[in-house]
């Protein structure tokens, strides 16, 4: 069964993990709603260019997750990964 490793954390660690996941998910959902509108209206990209942008962005996230983040988590742990990842997430939204 997936995600059984979450059961081994204490309550505070679970709350931190769920809070971080919630904030990240909310930000990504807001970005996924408004970014295509901005790219279409303000920047003037066509719909096919916007689809290509999101396809490349998704591919980049998958590659980053598989090769970089997975190694970082296995080496330093979940908490350190969340702490290091939050500034990069904030920079991405700016």
Secondary structure as UniProt FT lines:
FT   TURN            2..3
FT   HELIX           4..8
FT   HELIX           11..38
FT   HELIX           39..43
FT   HELIX           47..64
FT   HELIX           65..69
FT   HELIX           70..76
FT   HELIX           78..93
//
